[in-house]
Amino acid sequence: MQETVEQWMRRVYKPARFRNEPGFHADREQRLIADREKDVREQGYALISHHDSVTGRAELYGTPPSWWRGHED
C-alpha cells in the first residue's frame, strides 16, 4: 500500500517547519498537506525542497516529471 501525501510529509518534512504554531501558523500542517495534495491532483507529483526535508535533499511524491533527475549520490 502506498503511503498517503500526509504520511509522506510527516516522514520527510522537518518537524520545525511543518508543525502548527500559535498565531499565523496555527493551521500550517493542514495548509501544507492540502497544498501538496492539490499538487498531486493537478500535476501528478509534489515536491518538498531540500531546505524543508529531513534528508537535506529535495523529495518527490508521485510520478516524477520528465526533468526530475532524482538524487545524485
C-alpha positions as CSV (number, residue, x, y, z in Angstrom):
1,M,0.0,0.0,0.0
2,Q,1.4,3.4,-1.0
3,E,1.7,6.0,1.8
4,T,-0.6,9.0,1.7
5,V,0.7,12.5,1.0
6,E,0.2,13.3,4.7
7,Q,2.2,10.2,5.8
8,W,5.0,11.1,3.3
9,M,5.1,14.7,4.6
10,R,5.2,13.6,8.2
11,R,8.1,11.3,7.4
12,V,10.3,13.7,5.3
13,Y,9.3,17.2,6.4
14,K,11.4,18.9,9.1
15,P,9.2,19.0,12.1
16,A,10.0,22.6,13.0
17,R,8.9,23.7,9.5
18,F,5.8,21.5,9.5
19,R,4.1,21.7,12.9
20,N,1.4,24.2,13.9
21,E,2.3,27.2,16.0
22,P,0.2,29.8,17.7
23,G,-0.9,32.8,15.6
24,F,-0.4,33.0,11.8
25,H,0.8,29.4,11.6
26,A,-2.0,27.8,13.6
27,D,-3.1,25.7,10.6
28,R,0.3,25.2,9.0
29,E,0.2,21.4,8.8
30,Q,-3.3,21.3,7.3
31,R,-2.4,24.0,4.8
32,L,0.8,22.3,3.7
33,I,-0.9,18.9,3.3
34,A,-3.8,20.4,1.3
35,D,-1.3,22.3,-1.0
36,R,0.7,19.1,-1.7
37,E,-2.4,17.0,-2.2
38,K,-3.5,19.7,-4.8
39,D,-0.1,19.4,-6.5
40,V,-0.5,15.7,-6.8
41,R,-4.1,16.0,-8.2
42,E,-3.1,18.7,-10.7
43,Q,0.5,17.7,-11.7
44,G,0.8,14.1,-10.6
45,Y,3.6,14.9,-8.1
46,A,4.5,17.0,-5.2
47,L,7.9,18.3,-4.0
48,I,9.5,19.2,-0.7
49,S,12.5,21.4,-1.0
50,H,15.9,20.4,0.4
51,H,15.5,23.2,2.9
52,D,12.4,21.6,4.3
53,S,13.3,17.9,4.2
54,V,14.9,15.9,6.9
55,T,17.2,14.3,4.3
56,G,18.6,17.7,3.1
57,R,17.6,16.8,-0.4
58,A,14.5,17.6,-2.5
59,E,11.9,14.9,-2.0
60,L,9.3,13.9,-4.6
61,Y,5.9,12.2,-4.1
62,G,4.1,10.7,-7.1
63,T,5.0,10.4,-10.7
64,P,8.4,12.0,-11.5
65,P,8.2,14.8,-14.1
66,S,10.5,14.5,-17.1
67,W,13.0,16.9,-15.7
68,W,13.4,15.1,-12.4
69,R,16.9,13.5,-12.1
70,G,16.4,12.1,-8.7
71,H,19.1,12.1,-6.1
72,E,22.6,12.1,-7.4
73,D,24.5,10.3,-4.7
